[in-house]
Amino acid sequence: MKLYRYLTGPDDQAFCKRVSAALNKGWQLQGSPTLTFDPVKGRVICGQAIIKEVEGEWHEDVVLSDH
């Protein structure tokens, strides 16, 4: 089964730490990164989709934090 997540971070450093942690757990980058401007806080939010292949079939008991 493929699991998909979308990671975001409020700045480059926080975002890079989240992506690095995911890659260290076996996730892979998927697609192109995105940048979104938050007008309320006046900053750019970085984003990246990630994907991971895991054994088994999808069911409602699957929790992403377990992977």
CHARMM internal coordinates of N, CA and C (Angstrom, degrees):
IC EDIT
DIST 1 N 1 CA 1.4345
DIST 1 CA 1 C 1.5182
ANGL 1 N 1 CA 1 C 107.63
DIST 1 C 2 N 1.3187
ANGL 1 CA 1 C 2 N 116.41
DIHE 1 N 1 CA 1 C 2 N 143.59
DIST 2 N 2 CA 1.4603
ANGL 1 C 2 N 2 CA 121.12
DIHE 1 CA 1 C 2 N 2 CA 176.37
DIST 2 CA 2 C 1.5202
ANGL 2 N 2 CA 2 C 109.36
DIHE 1 C 2 N 2 CA 2 C -98.29
DIST 2 C 3 N 1.3201
ANGL 2 CA 2 C 3 N 115.74
DIHE 2 N 2 CA 2 C 3 N 131.55
DIST 3 N 3 CA 1.4513
ANGL 2 C 3 N 3 CA 121.53
DIHE 2 CA 2 C 3 N 3 CA 173.85
DIST 3 CA 3 C 1.5177
ANGL 3 N 3 CA 3 C 108.62
DIHE 2 C 3 N 3 CA 3 C -106.07
DIST 3 C 4 N 1.3028
ANGL 3 CA 3 C 4 N 117.14
DIHE 3 N 3 CA 3 C 4 N 136.80
DIST 4 N 4 CA 1.4550
ANGL 3 C 4 N 4 CA 122.67
DIHE 3 CA 3 C 4 N 4 CA 178.00
DIST 4 CA 4 C 1.5216
ANGL 4 N 4 CA 4 C 109.42
DIHE 3 C 4 N 4 CA 4 C -117.54
DIST 4 C 5 N 1.3323
ANGL 4 CA 4 C 5 N 115.69
DIHE 4 N 4 CA 4 C 5 N 139.52
DIST 5 N 5 CA 1.4657
ANGL 4 C 5 N 5 CA 121.49
DIHE 4 CA 4 C 5 N 5 CA 173.26
DIST 5 CA 5 C 1.5165
ANGL 5 N 5 CA 5 C 107.48
DIHE 4 C 5 N 5 CA 5 C -136.88
DIST 5 C 6 N 1.3050
ANGL 5 CA 5 C 6 N 115.29
DIHE 5 N 5 CA 5 C 6 N 157.45
DIST 6 N 6 CA 1.4564
ANGL 5 C 6 N 6 CA 120.61
DIHE 5 CA 5 C 6 N 6 CA 174.20
DIST 6 CA 6 C 1.5234
ANGL 6 N 6 CA 6 C 107.28
DIHE 5 C 6 N 6 CA 6 C -124.79
DIST 6 C 7 N 1.3104
ANGL 6 CA 6 C 7 N 116.42
DIHE 6 N 6 CA 6 C 7 N 114.91
DIST 7 N 7 CA 1.4620
ANGL 6 C 7 N 7 CA 121.58
DIHE 6 CA 6 C 7 N 7 CA -178.72
DIST 7 CA 7 C 1.5217
ANGL 7 N 7 CA 7 C 110.11
DIHE 6 C 7 N 7 CA 7 C -94.97
DIST 7 C 8 N 1.3130
ANGL 7 CA 7 C 8 N 116.45
DIHE 7 N 7 CA 7 C 8 N 141.35
DIST 8 N 8 CA 1.4605
ANGL 7 C 8 N 8 CA 120.69
DIHE 7 CA 7 C 8 N 8 CA 172.97
DIST 8 CA 8 C 1.5195
ANGL 8 N 8 CA 8 C 109.06
DIHE 7 C 8 N 8 CA 8 C -131.99
DIST 8 C 9 N 1.3122
ANGL 8 CA 8 C 9 N 115.38
DIHE 8 N 8 CA 8 C 9 N 160.77
DIST 9 N 9 CA 1.4549
ANGL 8 C 9 N 9 CA 121.33
DIHE 8 CA 8 C 9 N 9 CA 176.94
DIST 9 CA 9 C 1.5105
ANGL 9 N 9 CA 9 C 109.95
DIHE 8 C 9 N 9 CA 9 C -150.65
DIST 9 C 10 N 1.3416
ANGL 9 CA 9 C 10 N 117.17
DIHE 9 N 9 CA 9 C 10 N 144.33
DIST 10 N 10 CA 1.4631
ANGL 9 C 10 N 10 CA 121.06
DIHE 9 CA 9 C 10 N 10 CA -176.33
DIST 10 CA 10 C 1.5247
ANGL 10 N 10 CA 10 C 113.90
DIHE 9 C 10 N 10 CA 10 C -74.20
DIST 10 C 11 N 1.3150
ANGL 10 CA 10 C 11 N 117.80
DIHE 10 N 10 CA 10 C 11 N -12.71
DIST 11 N 11 CA 1.4663
ANGL 10 C 11 N 11 CA 121.12
DIHE 10 CA 10 C 11 N 11 CA 177.22
DIST 11 CA 11 C 1.5297
ANGL 11 N 11 CA 11 C 107.79
DIHE 10 C 11 N 11 CA 11 C -156.23
DIST 11 C 12 N 1.3137
ANGL 11 CA 11 C 12 N 115.91
DIHE 11 N 11 CA 11 C 12 N 169.58
DIST 12 N 12 CA 1.4721
ANGL 11 C 12 N 12 CA 120.51
DIHE 11 CA 11 C 12 N 12 CA -175.84
DIST 12 CA 12 C 1.5223
ANGL 12 N 12 CA 12 C 112.35
DIHE 11 C 12 N 12 CA 12 C -58.17
DIST 12 C 13 N 1.3225
ANGL 12 CA 12 C 13 N 116.95
DIHE 12 N 12 CA 12 C 13 N -42.26
DIST 13 N 13 CA 1.4613
ANGL 12 C 13 N 13 CA 120.13
DIHE 12 CA 12 C 13 N 13 CA -175.40
DIST 13 CA 13 C 1.5329
ANGL 13 N 13 CA 13 C 111.00
DIHE 12 C 13 N 13 CA 13 C -66.54
DIST 13 C 14 N 1.3289
ANGL 13 CA 13 C 14 N 117.54
DIHE 13 N 13 CA 13 C 14 N -47.57
DIST 14 N 14 CA 1.4644
ANGL 13 C 14 N 14 CA 120.91
DIHE 13 CA 13 C 14 N 14 CA -179.73
DIST 14 CA 14 C 1.5266
ANGL 14 N 14 CA 14 C 110.20
DIHE 13 C 14 N 14 CA 14 C -64.51
DIST 14 C 15 N 1.3322
ANGL 14 CA 14 C 15 N 116.24
DIHE 14 N 14 CA 14 C 15 N -41.28
DIST 15 N 15 CA 1.4581
ANGL 14 C 15 N 15 CA 120.64
DIHE 14 CA 14 C 15 N 15 CA -179.75
DIST 15 CA 15 C 1.5192
ANGL 15 N 15 CA 15 C 110.66
DIHE 14 C 15 N 15 CA 15 C -63.41
DIST 15 C 16 N 1.3169
ANGL 15 CA 15 C 16 N 117.33
DIHE 15 N 15 CA 15 C 16 N -46.13
DIST 16 N 16 CA 1.4709
ANGL 15 C 16 N 16 CA 121.41
DIHE 15 CA 15 C 16 N 16 CA -179.53
DIST 16 CA 16 C 1.5286
ANGL 16 N 16 CA 16 C 110.98
DIHE 15 C 16 N 16 CA 16 C -61.35
DIST 16 C 17 N 1.3229
ANGL 16 CA 16 C 17 N 117.74
DIHE 16 N 16 CA 16 C 17 N -37.33
DIST 17 N 17 CA 1.4618
ANGL 16 C 17 N 17 CA 120.61
DIHE 16 CA 16 C 17 N 17 CA 178.31
DIST 17 CA 17 C 1.5245
ANGL 17 N 17 CA 17 C 110.74
DIHE 16 C 17 N 17 CA 17 C -65.40
DIST 17 C 18 N 1.3303
ANGL 17 CA 17 C 18 N 117.79
DIHE 17 N 17 CA 17 C 18 N -41.20
DIST 18 N 18 CA 1.4615
ANGL 17 C 18 N 18 CA 120.95
DIHE 17 CA 17 C 18 N 18 CA 179.77
DIST 18 CA 18 C 1.5272
ANGL 18 N 18 CA 18 C 111.09
DIHE 17 C 18 N 18 CA 18 C -66.60
DIST 18 C 19 N 1.3201
ANGL 18 CA 18 C 19 N 116.23
DIHE 18 N 18 CA 18 C 19 N -43.17
DIST 19 N 19 CA 1.4692
ANGL 18 C 19 N 19 CA 119.78
DIHE 18 CA 18 C 19 N 19 CA 179.36
DIST 19 CA 19 C 1.5287
ANGL 19 N 19 CA 19 C 109.97
DIHE 18 C 19 N 19 CA 19 C -65.86
DIST 19 C 20 N 1.3211
ANGL 19 CA 19 C 20 N 117.80
DIHE 19 N 19 CA 19 C 20 N -43.32
DIST 20 N 20 CA 1.4671
ANGL 19 C 20 N 20 CA 120.99
DIHE 19 CA 19 C 20 N 20 CA 179.14
DIST 20 CA 20 C 1.5217
ANGL 20 N 20 CA 20 C 111.00
DIHE 19 C 20 N 20 CA 20 C -60.50
DIST 20 C 21 N 1.3253
ANGL 20 CA 20 C 21 N 117.52
DIHE 20 N 20 CA 20 C 21 N -42.76
DIST 21 N 21 CA 1.4683
ANGL 20 C 21 N 21 CA 121.16
DIHE 20 CA 20 C 21 N 21 CA 179.19
DIST 21 CA 21 C 1.5243
ANGL 21 N 21 CA 21 C 110.22
DIHE 20 C 21 N 21 CA 21 C -62.54
DIST 21 C 22 N 1.3372
ANGL 21 CA 21 C 22 N 117.28
DIHE 21 N 21 CA 21 C 22 N -41.54
DIST 22 N 22 CA 1.4652
ANGL 21 C 22 N 22 CA 120.85
DIHE 21 CA 21 C 22 N 22 CA 179.36
DIST 22 CA 22 C 1.5287
ANGL 22 N 22 CA 22 C 110.88
DIHE 21 C 22 N 22 CA 22 C -65.38
DIST 22 C 23 N 1.3329
ANGL 22 CA 22 C 23 N 117.18
DIHE 22 N 22 CA 22 C 23 N -43.79
DIST 23 N 23 CA 1.4659
ANGL 22 C 23 N 23 CA 120.54
DIHE 22 CA 22 C 23 N 23 CA 179.51
DIST 23 CA 23 C 1.5264
ANGL 23 N 23 CA 23 C 110.76
DIHE 22 C 23 N 23 CA 23 C -62.55
DIST 23 C 24 N 1.3251
ANGL 23 CA 23 C 24 N 117.10
DIHE 23 N 23 CA 23 C 24 N -36.27
DIST 24 N 24 CA 1.4613
ANGL 23 C 24 N 24 CA 121.06
DIHE 23 CA 23 C 24 N 24 CA 178.61
DIST 24 CA 24 C 1.5293
ANGL 24 N 24 CA 24 C 112.18
DIHE 23 C 24 N 24 CA 24 C -68.75
DIST 24 C 25 N 1.3276
ANGL 24 CA 24 C 25 N 117.05
DIHE 24 N 24 CA 24 C 25 N -19.42
DIST 25 N 25 CA 1.4711
ANGL 24 C 25 N 25 CA 121.42
DIHE 24 CA 24 C 25 N 25 CA 178.21
DIST 25 CA 25 C 1.5253
ANGL 25 N 25 CA 25 C 112.00
DIHE 24 C 25 N 25 CA 25 C -96.93
DIST 25 C 26 N 1.3328
ANGL 25 CA 25 C 26 N 117.28
DIHE 25 N 25 CA 25 C 26 N 8.59
DIST 26 N 26 CA 1.4533
ANGL 25 C 26 N 26 CA 120.47
DIHE 25 CA 25 C 26 N 26 CA 174.73
DIST 26 CA 26 C 1.5206
ANGL 26 N 26 CA 26 C 115.49
DIHE 25 C 26 N 26 CA 26 C 97.77
DIST 26 C 27 N 1.3220
ANGL 26 CA 26 C 27 N 118.45
DIHE 26 N 26 CA 26 C 27 N 3.14
DIST 27 N 27 CA 1.4596
ANGL 26 C 27 N 27 CA 120.91
DIHE 26 CA 26 C 27 N 27 CA 176.23
DIST 27 CA 27 C 1.5174
ANGL 27 N 27 CA 27 C 108.72
DIHE 26 C 27 N 27 CA 27 C -76.67
DIST 27 C 28 N 1.3514
ANGL 27 CA 27 C 28 N 116.90
DIHE 27 N 27 CA 27 C 28 N 158.10
DIST 28 N 28 CA 1.4596
ANGL 27 C 28 N 28 CA 122.29
DIHE 27 CA 27 C 28 N 28 CA 178.26
DIST 28 CA 28 C 1.5177
ANGL 28 N 28 CA 28 C 109.08
DIHE 27 C 28 N 28 CA 28 C -127.24
DIST 28 C 29 N 1.3362
ANGL 28 CA 28 C 29 N 115.72
DIHE 28 N 28 CA 28 C 29 N 148.36
DIST 29 N 29 CA 1.4578
ANGL 28 C 29 N 29 CA 120.27
DIHE 28 CA 28 C 29 N 29 CA 177.33
DIST 29 CA 29 C 1.5185
ANGL 29 N 29 CA 29 C 110.17
DIHE 28 C 29 N 29 CA 29 C -66.46
DIST 29 C 30 N 1.3236
ANGL 29 CA 29 C 30 N 116.40
DIHE 29 N 29 CA 29 C 30 N 143.73
DIST 30 N 30 CA 1.4662
ANGL 29 C 30 N 30 CA 121.79
DIHE 29 CA 29 C 30 N 30 CA -178.96
DIST 30 CA 30 C 1.5350
ANGL 30 N 30 CA 30 C 108.15
DIHE 29 C 30 N 30 CA 30 C -133.45
DIST 30 C 31 N 1.3104
ANGL 30 CA 30 C 31 N 116.76
DIHE 30 N 30 CA 30 C 31 N 120.87
DIST 31 N 31 CA 1.4611
ANGL 30 C 31 N 31 CA 120.00
DIHE 30 CA 30 C 31 N 31 CA 177.87
DIST 31 CA 31 C 1.5139
ANGL 31 N 31 CA 31 C 112.79
DIHE 30 C 31 N 31 CA 31 C 75.50
DIST 31 C 32 N 1.3195
ANGL 31 CA 31 C 32 N 114.60
DIHE 31 N 31 CA 31 C 32 N -166.45
DIST 32 N 32 CA 1.4617
ANGL 31 C 32 N 32 CA 121.26
DIHE 31 CA 31 C 32 N 32 CA -177.90
DIST 32 CA 32 C 1.5283
ANGL 32 N 32 CA 32 C 110.96
DIHE 31 C 32 N 32 CA 32 C -95.18
DIST 32 C 33 N 1.3419
ANGL 32 CA 32 C 33 N 117.12
DIHE 32 N 32 CA 32 C 33 N 147.33
DIST 33 N 33 CA 1.4614
ANGL 32 C 33 N 33 CA 119.65
DIHE 32 CA 32 C 33 N 33 CA 175.51
DIST 33 CA 33 C 1.5293
ANGL 33 N 33 CA 33 C 110.69
DIHE 32 C 33 N 33 CA 33 C -68.51
DIST 33 C 34 N 1.3200
ANGL 33 CA 33 C 34 N 115.68
DIHE 33 N 33 CA 33 C 34 N 159.46
DIST 34 N 34 CA 1.4589
ANGL 33 C 34 N 34 CA 120.82
DIHE 33 CA 33 C 34 N 34 CA 179.54
DIST 34 CA 34 C 1.5250
ANGL 34 N 34 CA 34 C 110.48
DIHE 33 C 34 N 34 CA 34 C -124.45
DIST 34 C 35 N 1.3011
ANGL 34 CA 34 C 35 N 115.11
DIHE 34 N 34 CA 34 C 35 N 155.51
DIST 35 N 35 CA 1.4569
ANGL 34 C 35 N 35 CA 122.43
DIHE 34 CA 34 C 35 N 35 CA 173.33
DIST 35 CA 35 C 1.5303
ANGL 35 N 35 CA 35 C 107.62
DIHE 34 C 35 N 35 CA 35 C -126.34
DIST 35 C 36 N 1.3230
ANGL 35 CA 35 C 36 N 116.77
DIHE 35 N 35 CA 35 C 36 N 128.82
DIST 36 N 36 CA 1.4549
ANGL 35 C 36 N 36 CA 122.31
DIHE 35 CA 35 C 36 N 36 CA 179.46
DIST 36 CA 36 C 1.5202
ANGL 36 N 36 CA 36 C 108.26
DIHE 35 C 36 N 36 CA 36 C -126.75
DIST 36 C 37 N 1.3186
ANGL 36 CA 36 C 37 N 117.17
DIHE 36 N 36 CA 36 C 37 N 132.73
DIST 37 N 37 CA 1.4613
ANGL 36 C 37 N 37 CA 120.76
DIHE 36 CA 36 C 37 N 37 CA 179.63
DIST 37 CA 37 C 1.5199
ANGL 37 N 37 CA 37 C 109.97
DIHE 36 C 37 N 37 CA 37 C -88.18
DIST 37 C 38 N 1.3308
ANGL 37 CA 37 C 38 N 116.78
DIHE 37 N 37 CA 37 C 38 N 127.98
DIST 38 N 38 CA 1.4625
ANGL 37 C 38 N 38 CA 123.03
DIHE 37 CA 37 C 38 N 38 CA 175.45
DIST 38 CA 38 C 1.5249
ANGL 38 N 38 CA 38 C 108.01
DIHE 37 C 38 N 38 CA 38 C -97.26
DIST 38 C 39 N 1.3413
ANGL 38 CA 38 C 39 N 117.96
DIHE 38 N 38 CA 38 C 39 N 102.15
DIST 39 N 39 CA 1.4638
ANGL 38 C 39 N 39 CA 120.06
DIHE 38 CA 38 C 39 N 39 CA -175.57
DIST 39 CA 39 C 1.5294
ANGL 39 N 39 CA 39 C 113.37
DIHE 38 C 39 N 39 CA 39 C -67.87
DIST 39 C 40 N 1.3289
ANGL 39 CA 39 C 40 N 117.26
DIHE 39 N 39 CA 39 C 40 N -25.14
DIST 40 N 40 CA 1.4640
ANGL 39 C 40 N 40 CA 120.63
DIHE 39 CA 39 C 40 N 40 CA -179.72
DIST 40 CA 40 C 1.5279
ANGL 40 N 40 CA 40 C 110.29
DIHE 39 C 40 N 40 CA 40 C -68.80
DIST 40 C 41 N 1.3226
ANGL 40 CA 40 C 41 N 116.44
DIHE 40 N 40 CA 40 C 41 N -45.37
DIST 41 N 41 CA 1.4614
ANGL 40 C 41 N 41 CA 120.81
DIHE 40 CA 40 C 41 N 41 CA -178.54
DIST 41 CA 41 C 1.5198
ANGL 41 N 41 CA 41 C 112.25
DIHE 40 C 41 N 41 CA 41 C -95.73
DIST 41 C 42 N 1.3305
ANGL 41 CA 41 C 42 N 116.78
DIHE 41 N 41 CA 41 C 42 N -8.27
DIST 42 N 42 CA 1.4551
ANGL 41 C 42 N 42 CA 120.66
DIHE 41 CA 41 C 42 N 42 CA 177.68
DIST 42 CA 42 C 1.5125
ANGL 42 N 42 CA 42 C 114.11
DIHE 41 C 42 N 42 CA 42 C 66.54
DIST 42 C 43 N 1.3278
ANGL 42 CA 42 C 43 N 117.30
DIHE 42 N 42 CA 42 C 43 N 38.98
DIST 43 N 43 CA 1.4600
ANGL 42 C 43 N 43 CA 119.66
DIHE 42 CA 42 C 43 N 43 CA -179.63
DIST 43 CA 43 C 1.5211
ANGL 43 N 43 CA 43 C 110.21
DIHE 42 C 43 N 43 CA 43 C -143.96
DIST 43 C 44 N 1.3242
ANGL 43 CA 43 C 44 N 114.39
DIHE 43 N 43 CA 43 C 44 N 164.86
DIST 44 N 44 CA 1.4599
ANGL 43 C 44 N 44 CA 121.65
DIHE 43 CA 43 C 44 N 44 CA 179.21
DIST 44 CA 44 C 1.5294
ANGL 44 N 44 CA 44 C 108.35
DIHE 43 C 44 N 44 CA 44 C -94.11
DIST 44 C 45 N 1.3162
ANGL 44 CA 44 C 45 N 115.76
DIHE 44 N 44 CA 44 C 45 N 137.05
DIST 45 N 45 CA 1.4611
ANGL 44 C 45 N 45 CA 121.64
DIHE 44 CA 44 C 45 N 45 CA 176.96
DIST 45 CA 45 C 1.5223
ANGL 45 N 45 CA 45 C 107.54
DIHE 44 C 45 N 45 CA 45 C -106.80
DIST 45 C 46 N 1.3371
ANGL 45 CA 45 C 46 N 115.89
DIHE 45 N 45 CA 45 C 46 N 126.21
DIST 46 N 46 CA 1.4646
ANGL 45 C 46 N 46 CA 121.95
DIHE 45 CA 45 C 46 N 46 CA 178.99
DIST 46 CA 46 C 1.5233
ANGL 46 N 46 CA 46 C 109.08
DIHE 45 C 46 N 46 CA 46 C -87.47
DIST 46 C 47 N 1.3315
ANGL 46 CA 46 C 47 N 116.91
DIHE 46 N 46 CA 46 C 47 N 145.93
DIST 47 N 47 CA 1.4595
ANGL 46 C 47 N 47 CA 120.62
DIHE 46 CA 46 C 47 N 47 CA 178.52
DIST 47 CA 47 C 1.5159
ANGL 47 N 47 CA 47 C 111.57
DIHE 46 C 47 N 47 CA 47 C -144.28
DIST 47 C 48 N 1.3347
ANGL 47 CA 47 C 48 N 115.60
DIHE 47 N 47 CA 47 C 48 N 154.22
DIST 48 N 48 CA 1.4654
ANGL 47 C 48 N 48 CA 121.11
DIHE 47 CA 47 C 48 N 48 CA 179.69
DIST 48 CA 48 C 1.5246
ANGL 48 N 48 CA 48 C 109.26
DIHE 47 C 48 N 48 CA 48 C -158.24
DIST 48 C 49 N 1.3135
ANGL 48 CA 48 C 49 N 115.99
DIHE 48 N 48 CA 48 C 49 N 131.23
DIST 49 N 49 CA 1.4649
ANGL 48 C 49 N 49 CA 120.60
DIHE 48 CA 48 C 49 N 49 CA 172.99
DIST 49 CA 49 C 1.5168
ANGL 49 N 49 CA 49 C 108.91
DIHE 48 C 49 N 49 CA 49 C -80.83
DIST 49 C 50 N 1.3339
ANGL 49 CA 49 C 50 N 115.73
DIHE 49 N 49 CA 49 C 50 N 143.33
DIST 50 N 50 CA 1.4574
ANGL 49 C 50 N 50 CA 121.35
DIHE 49 CA 49 C 50 N 50 CA 176.15
DIST 50 CA 50 C 1.5226
ANGL 50 N 50 CA 50 C 108.62
DIHE 49 C 50 N 50 CA 50 C -132.12
DIST 50 C 51 N 1.3278
ANGL 50 CA 50 C 51 N 116.20
DIHE 50 N 50 CA 50 C 51 N 158.51
DIST 51 N 51 CA 1.4589
ANGL 50 C 51 N 51 CA 122.23
DIHE 50 CA 50 C 51 N 51 CA -175.96
DIST 51 CA 51 C 1.5155
ANGL 51 N 51 CA 51 C 109.15
DIHE 50 C 51 N 51 CA 51 C -139.90
DIST 51 C 52 N 1.3394
ANGL 51 CA 51 C 52 N 115.32
DIHE 51 N 51 CA 51 C 52 N 149.67
DIST 52 N 52 CA 1.4648
ANGL 51 C 52 N 52 CA 119.81
DIHE 51 CA 51 C 52 N 52 CA 177.37
DIST 52 CA 52 C 1.5239
ANGL 52 N 52 CA 52 C 109.03
DIHE 51 C 52 N 52 CA 52 C -146.99
DIST 52 C 53 N 1.3225
ANGL 52 CA 52 C 53 N 115.11
DIHE 52 N 52 CA 52 C 53 N 135.25
DIST 53 N 53 CA 1.4640
ANGL 52 C 53 N 53 CA 121.21
DIHE 52 CA 52 C 53 N 53 CA 174.32
DIST 53 CA 53 C 1.5279
ANGL 53 N 53 CA 53 C 108.37
DIHE 52 C 53 N 53 CA 53 C -89.30
DIST 53 C 54 N 1.3240
ANGL 53 CA 53 C 54 N 116.72
DIHE 53 N 53 CA 53 C 54 N 127.36
DIST 54 N 54 CA 1.4611
ANGL 53 C 54 N 54 CA 121.25
DIHE 53 CA 53 C 54 N 54 CA 176.65
DIST 54 CA 54 C 1.5256
ANGL 54 N 54 CA 54 C 108.58
DIHE 53 C 54 N 54 CA 54 C -130.90
DIST 54 C 55 N 1.3123
ANGL 54 CA 54 C 55 N 115.71
DIHE 54 N 54 CA 54 C 55 N 158.38
DIST 55 N 55 CA 1.4555
ANGL 54 C 55 N 55 CA 120.36
DIHE 54 CA 54 C 55 N 55 CA -179.99
DIST 55 CA 55 C 1.5214
ANGL 55 N 55 CA 55 C 110.51
DIHE 54 C 55 N 55 CA 55 C -72.09
DIST 55 C 56 N 1.3200
ANGL 55 CA 55 C 56 N 115.45
DIHE 55 N 55 CA 55 C 56 N 151.91
DIST 56 N 56 CA 1.4501
ANGL 55 C 56 N 56 CA 120.31
DIHE 55 CA 55 C 56 N 56 CA 174.01
DIST 56 CA 56 C 1.5125
ANGL 56 N 56 CA 56 C 113.51
DIHE 55 C 56 N 56 CA 56 C 99.52
DIST 56 C 57 N 1.3065
ANGL 56 CA 56 C 57 N 114.31
DIHE 56 N 56 CA 56 C 57 N 178.03
DIST 57 N 57 CA 1.4579
ANGL 56 C 57 N 57 CA 122.88
DIHE 56 CA 56 C 57 N 57 CA 179.01
DIST 57 CA 57 C 1.5184
ANGL 57 N 57 CA 57 C 109.59
DIHE 56 C 57 N 57 CA 57 C -105.30
DIST 57 C 58 N 1.3199
ANGL 57 CA 57 C 58 N 115.72
DIHE 57 N 57 CA 57 C 58 N 154.96
DIST 58 N 58 CA 1.4568
ANGL 57 C 58 N 58 CA 120.00
DIHE 57 CA 57 C 58 N 58 CA 178.22
DIST 58 CA 58 C 1.5221
ANGL 58 N 58 CA 58 C 110.45
DIHE 57 C 58 N 58 CA 58 C -70.41
DIST 58 C 59 N 1.3158
ANGL 58 CA 58 C 59 N 115.84
DIHE 58 N 58 CA 58 C 59 N 139.64
DIST 59 N 59 CA 1.4609
ANGL 58 C 59 N 59 CA 122.11
DIHE 58 CA 58 C 59 N 59 CA 170.46
DIST 59 CA 59 C 1.5198
ANGL 59 N 59 CA 59 C 107.10
DIHE 58 C 59 N 59 CA 59 C -152.00
DIST 59 C 60 N 1.3192
ANGL 59 CA 59 C 60 N 117.43
DIHE 59 N 59 CA 59 C 60 N 168.62
DIST 60 N 60 CA 1.4654
ANGL 59 C 60 N 60 CA 121.02
DIHE 59 CA 59 C 60 N 60 CA -172.67
DIST 60 CA 60 C 1.5219
ANGL 60 N 60 CA 60 C 113.81
DIHE 59 C 60 N 60 CA 60 C -66.86
DIST 60 C 61 N 1.3261
ANGL 60 CA 60 C 61 N 118.09
DIHE 60 N 60 CA 60 C 61 N -14.36
DIST 61 N 61 CA 1.4630
ANGL 60 C 61 N 61 CA 121.28
DIHE 60 CA 60 C 61 N 61 CA 179.76
DIST 61 CA 61 C 1.5293
ANGL 61 N 61 CA 61 C 112.95
DIHE 60 C 61 N 61 CA 61 C -83.98
DIST 61 C 62 N 1.3420
ANGL 61 CA 61 C 62 N 118.43
DIHE 61 N 61 CA 61 C 62 N -5.70
DIST 62 N 62 CA 1.4532
ANGL 61 C 62 N 62 CA 121.39
DIHE 61 CA 61 C 62 N 62 CA 179.80
DIST 62 CA 62 C 1.5247
ANGL 62 N 62 CA 62 C 109.36
DIHE 61 C 62 N 62 CA 62 C -68.75
DIST 62 C 63 N 1.3262
ANGL 62 CA 62 C 63 N 116.58
DIHE 62 N 62 CA 62 C 63 N 126.59
DIST 63 N 63 CA 1.4649
ANGL 62 C 63 N 63 CA 122.11
DIHE 62 CA 62 C 63 N 63 CA 179.69
DIST 63 CA 63 C 1.5279
ANGL 63 N 63 CA 63 C 107.73
DIHE 62 C 63 N 63 CA 63 C -118.70
DIST 63 C 64 N 1.3374
ANGL 63 CA 63 C 64 N 116.49
DIHE 63 N 63 CA 63 C 64 N 121.97
DIST 64 N 64 CA 1.4641
ANGL 63 C 64 N 64 CA 120.02
DIHE 63 CA 63 C 64 N 64 CA -176.65
DIST 64 CA 64 C 1.5181
ANGL 64 N 64 CA 64 C 112.57
DIHE 63 C 64 N 64 CA 64 C -58.92
DIST 64 C 65 N 1.3159
ANGL 64 CA 64 C 65 N 117.62
DIHE 64 N 64 CA 64 C 65 N -33.85
DIST 65 N 65 CA 1.4690
ANGL 64 C 65 N 65 CA 119.15
DIHE 64 CA 64 C 65 N 65 CA -177.69
DIST 65 CA 65 C 1.5301
ANGL 65 N 65 CA 65 C 111.77
DIHE 64 C 65 N 65 CA 65 C -65.37
DIST 65 C 66 N 1.3399
ANGL 65 CA 65 C 66 N 117.16
DIHE 65 N 65 CA 65 C 66 N -17.96
DIST 66 N 66 CA 1.4655
ANGL 65 C 66 N 66 CA 119.67
DIHE 65 CA 65 C 66 N 66 CA 176.55
DIST 66 CA 66 C 1.5237
ANGL 66 N 66 CA 66 C 111.68
DIHE 65 C 66 N 66 CA 66 C -74.85
DIST 66 C 67 N 1.3172
ANGL 66 CA 66 C 67 N 117.64
DIHE 66 N 66 CA 66 C 67 N -14.55
DIST 67 N 67 CA 1.4552
ANGL 66 C 67 N 67 CA 121.56
DIHE 66 CA 66 C 67 N 67 CA -176.99
DIST 67 CA 67 C 1.5010
ANGL 67 N 67 CA 67 C 110.35
DIHE 66 C 67 N 67 CA 67 C -111.81
END
COOR INIT
IC SEED 1 N 1 CA 1 C
IC BUILD
